[in-house]
Amino acid sequence: MSPQKIRYADDPAWADVEPLPQDDGGPNALATIAYTEEYSEAMSYLRAVMASGEFSDRVLSLTCHVIDLNPAHYTVWYHSLSHSSPLLLTTHLPREHL
C-alpha cells in the first residue's frame, strides 16, 4: 500500500476528469468487492482516462499508483506499459526521429 494516500478529487491537475465509478450491477448486485476508498477513487479516474484515450505523464503516474495499491491488476500493468513506451520515446528522442 502506498505510504501517503492520494486524493484525485482534491488535485487541481485532475479537475478536468470526470471519474467513472465501478458498476457492480446496481443496488441488488449479487456480489460486490469491498475496495478501499483510495483504490476505488484511483480506479474511477483510471477508467475515465482509459475511456478517453489519454496518455500522459499524469496517466502514467496514476497507473503506477494503482499498481502500488494492487500489484496483481494485469489490465493496469498492460495500460501502463503500453503507454509508457511512447512517452519515453517522445521524451528522449530528438524530434527528427519521431
N, C-alpha and C positions, 0 to 999 in steps of 0.2 A: 504494500500500500504506500502511496506517496506520502512523504513526511508533512507536506503542507497542502491543505485542501484548496482546490481552485474553484472559484465561483464564476462561471462564464457569464451568468446573467448580470453580474455586477461589473464586468470588464467592458469598458467602452470599445475595445477592439472587436468585440463580438456583438455590438449593438445592432448591426445590420443583418444579423442572422436570426431567423425565426426557428427556434428548436422544434424538432419533430419527436414527440414523445412515443414511447413504446406502446404498441397496440396489442394488448393481451387478449382481445376478444370481447371487450366491453365489461359491464358490471357483473355479468354472470359467467365469467371465464372459468373454464374447468380447472385450470391450474395456472397460477402466476408465480413468478420468481421474485423473491424479496430482495431487490437490488438496493444497495446503499444510495442515499440521496446524491452523493458525489458521482457515483457511477452512472446513475440514471440521467443526471444533467449532462455529463460529458457525452454519453451516447446519444442524447437528444440533439446536441449540437453536431455531433459527427454524422448522424443520419441526415441532417439538413445540408451540410456541406457536401456529403456524398451525392445527395439528390441533385444539388445544383451543379455538380461537376467541378467545383472549385478545387484547385490545388495551389497551395501557397505555403509560406513558412508557418503561418498560424495553424493551418490544417495539419502540417507535419508535427507541430508541437502538440496539437490535440490528440493525434493518433498515438504519439509517444505517451501521453498522459493516460489514455485508455489502456494501452499495453501495460503500463505500470500497475493499473488497477486490476487488469485481467490478462495476464500473460498468455493464456490459452485461447484467446479470441482470434481465430485464424483470419477472419474477414478483415479485421483491423490491421493485422500484420501485412496481409496482402495489399490493402489500400495504402498503407504506409510505404511499403517497398516500391509499389508501382508508381507512386507519386514522388518519392524522394530521389529516384534516379534522374528524372528530368530536371528537378530543382538543382541537384548537384551539378549536372552538366551545364545548365544555363548560368550557374553561379561561377563556375571555374573555367569555362572555355571562352576564348575571345569571340566576339560577335561573328567574325568571318567564318567560324567553324560551325555555326548553328544553321 
